Amino acid sequence: MSSPLFIDARAVAAALPWGRLIDALWSAFRNADDTTVPQRLHYSLRDPSEQPAVLLLMPAWHASLGVGTKLMSVFPGNARLGLPSVQGLYVLMDPRNGRPLAVLDGGELTARRTAAASALASRYLSRPDSRCLLMVGTGRLARHLPLAHAQTRPIERVLVWGRSALQAEATAQALTAQGLRAQAVRSLAEAVPQADIVSCATLAAEPLVRGEWLRPGTHLDLVGAFTPAMHETDTRVFARADAVWCDTREGVLSEAGDLLLAIAAGSFSPDRITGDLARLCRGHVAARTDAAHITVFKSVGMALEDLAAARLVVDNHTTDTATP
């Protein structure tokens, strides 16, 4: 019996070009009914800096994609150590016999599939002429999200905001090196009204983006706030939104701090969720129906995305290694 492949972060990134990854997620969501995706398990930890930390277990299986499980940790205090906050491993097994096929770097897999899911949603929800993107946050995802969004919209300008001006500048430079015209900004209140797409990926516990700053036609991509204690926006965002979409309804209603805060405040109700990513990809309802509408995509992460991405990694990696 052959040993499972071990695919490190660099190889994971190389095997997941944005276009192919976005298309793989589109296909997976269109056929989501064929995949079993139990709700992920959360375990509270505490990191050495005394900030709340989380251990996540995310399984999913499909007859042709495989049987996969992701084991991830989120340690917010890692930022001061120069380490990624999100780290872990993904194990993919043969769906016919359970044989382990590969162990993948979970951090890179998560970052790329998360960014690709946001870009997939943006393909339907943002205005086709969206040219300016504001990146709120400076973590690993901040160097992926603008690149993924640029695959589906003609992004010409990227603004980067972070609590640390130095980190914002470093992120802008990294994006510029990847071919985007990016610059760091100091004021969120001034940057939000300039953006066609606002993408947030932080571990904020207090609202950063305010609804009053959003101009008509904006698409808001909310990636952080994946626990009830996290908040990236105020309740006014959801009160103003013309359409709110999510990766999974069950996930956001149990984990998405922004949405739960708005519901508790009476600014939003669950029946106003327009639909999930599977419904969006199947085209069951119209997505953006007015250029002036404010649209929101709220994600908390889904194991279906990991499974589809891991399958693509293994297939591409196997093909690459077999080529003389």
N, C-alpha and C positions, 0 to 999 in steps of 0.2 A: 504494500500500500504506500503510495507516494505521500510525502509530507505536505501539509498545507503551505501555500505561498505566504510569505510575509511581505507586505507591500507598505513601504514607508511613505511619509508625507510627500516627499518630492515625486515619487512614482504615482501616488494617488492623484496629485495635481496634474501630472502629465497625461494621465489616462482619462481626465474629465474636461476636455475642451468645452467651453461654455455652450456653443451651439448644440453639440450632441447631448450634453447633459440636460439642457432645457427641453430638448425634444424627448429625451428618455423620461423625464418627469411628466411631460404632457401625456405621453402614452400610458404611463403608470396610472395617472389620475383618471384618464378616460376609461380605464379598465379596473378601477379600484375595487369594484364589487368582487373581483376574482382573488383578491388578496385579503388575508386575515391579519388585522392590525389591532392587537389588544391595546388598551390604554396604558401608557407608560407608567412605570412605578417611580415614585419619588422617595428619597430617604434624606432626611435632614442631617447635615454634618456641621462641624464648625472648623473653620480653617485657623491656622496659627495666628492670624491677625485679629481673631475673635469676630470676624464677619460671618454671617450665615453662609454655609456651603451646601451643595446638593449633590447627591449621587443619583444618577438616572439609569434605568434599565428599559430598553426599547426593543421589543421583538416584532418580527413580521415574517410571514411566509407566503409563498406563491408557487404554484406547480412548476413553472418554468424559470422564474427568477431565482428561487432558492429559499432556504431557511436562514434568516439572519437575526442577529442580536447585537445591539450596541450597548456598551457599558461606558458611561460618561460621568465625569465629575465637573462641577462648576465651582471654582474657588475664586471669588472676587478679589481676595487679597493677593493673588498671584501677580497682579499688575505691578506692584511695588518691588517684586522680585525679578521683574523682567521676563516672566513666564506667561503663556496664554492662560486665560481664565478657564477655558473649556478644553479638556483633554480626555482621551479615552481610546478605546479599541472597538473594532467591529469584526465580528466573526460571521463568515458566510459558509453555509453547509449545503451539501448536495440534497435537493428535495426528494430524491429517490431513495436514499439510504442513510442520510444524516452524516455522511463523511465530511469532515472539515475541509473546505476548499481553500480558504484564505483567511488571514488575519490582516486587517487594514488599520492604518492610522486613523483613529476616529475623529481627531480634531480637524484635520484637513478635509475629511469626508463631510463632516458636519458643516463646516464653513462654506464649502462649495455648493452642497445641495441646498443649503438655506438661501444663499444668494441666488441660485438658479430658480428656486421656487418663487422668490420675490420678483425676479425678472419675468417669469412665466405669468404671474398675476398681472404685472404691469403691461404685458403684451395685450391684455384685454381691457385694463382699467385706466391706464394713463392716456393722456391725449397723444395721438400719433405724432404730433409736432413737438413733443416735449424735448427741450434742448438743454435745460439747466437742472442739475440735480444737486441737492444739498445732502451731504452725508453728516449725520449727527452721531458722533462716536468716533473713537480712534483705535479700537481693538482690531483683532484679526479680521473680523467681518468687514470693517471699514475699507479694507484693501481688496475686498472681493465684490461687494455689492455694486459699486459704481461700474466695474468692469462687466458684471452680468447684465445690469440694466442697459448698458451701452450696446448689448447684443440685440435688444428689442426696440430701442428708441434712439434717435439721432442725437445723443448727448454730446454737446460741444463744450460745456463748461461744468465743472464740479466744484462746489464750495464745501469745505470741510470745517466742522466745528467740533471742539472737544474742550473739556474742562482744563486740560493742559494745552497752552498755546504751543509749546514745543512739540507735543505729540501730534497736534493738528497739522503743524508745518511738516513734520516727518511723514505723516500720512499723505499729505498733498504732494510731496516730492516723490513718494513711492508710486502714486497713481500717475503722476506726470511721466515717470520713467516707463510706465506701461502704455503710454500713448494718449492719455487723457490730459486735457488742459485743466489742472486743478490748482486751487489756491485756498489757504487757510483763512478763516474769518473769525472775528472776535465776538460779534453780536448775533445771537440767534434771532432776536426780534427784527433785525434788519435783513438777515439772510433768508428767513422763511418766506417772506412775500416775493422774493426774487425767483424762487424755485418752482419748476413745473412738477418735479418729483421730490418729495422729502423722505429720505430713508433713515430710519432710526435703529441703531443697534447698540444699546447700552445696557448696563446693569443698574440703571437709575432707580432709586427708591422714592424720588420726588419728581413731579411732572417737569419736563423740559420744554416741550412744544405746546404752545397755547393756541386754542382754536381761533381766537381773534386775529392771529397773525396770518392765517391761511387765506389766500386770495382765491376767487372762483377759478375752477379748472384744475386745482392742485390735486395730485395723487399722493396720498400719504402711505408709506410702506413701514409698518411697525413690526420690528423683528425682536426687540428686547422684551422686557416685562413678561417673562414666561412663568412667573409665579404670582400669586395674588398680592404679595408684598411689594412687587415692582411696578413702577409707573413711569412712562415716558411722556405722556400727554395729560392735559387737564380734561375735565369732563366736557368742556365746551367743544372740543374736537368732534366728539361723537354726536353732540346736539346739532352741530352744523353739517355733518356729513350727509350727503344725498344717497350714498350707497356704501354699506359696510360688508366686506367679504372677509372670509377667514380660510385658513388651511383646513381645519376641521372644527365643526360647530361644538362637538363634545369637548375638544381640547380647550378652546378659548373660553367656554363658559365655566370651566373648572380651574383654569390656570392663568388666564390673561388678566393681569392686574389692571391695565388701563380700562378694559371693557367692564370688568367687575366693579371698578370704582365709579364708572359712569352709570351703571345699572343701579348701584346702591344710592347714588345721588339723584336718581330719577331723571337723568339726562338722556337715558337710552333704555330700550327694552329689548330682550332677546328676540322678540318677533320682528325686529327691524333688521336683523342680520339677513342680507340679501341671499347669501348662499355660500357654499364652500368651494374649494379649488376644483374638486371633481366635477361639480355642477358647472363651474365656469368653463372647464376644458371640454365638456360635452356640448356646450352651447345651448343648454336647455332654456336659458333666459338671456335677455339682452344685458350686456355688461355696461359700458358707458353709453348713455343715451343722449347726453347733452354736454357740449364742450365746456360749459360753465359749472358743471357739477363737481363737487368735492367728493372724491372717492377714497376709501380706506381699505387697505389689506392688512389684516392682523394675523400674524403667524406665531405659533408656539412650538412648531416642529412636529414632524410626523414620521413614524418608522417606515412608512411606505416610501418616502423620499430616500431614506438611507438604503433600503433594499434595492431600489432601482439604480441608485448611484453605485452601490457596491458591485452589482451585477455588471454594470458598464465598465467599472475599473478592472474587474477580473477578466472580462472578455477582451478589453483593449490591451491589458498587460500580457495576457496569454498570446495575443496576436503579435504584439511587439517582440516578445522574447522568442517567438517561433520564426521570425523573419531573419534570414541570414544576412 
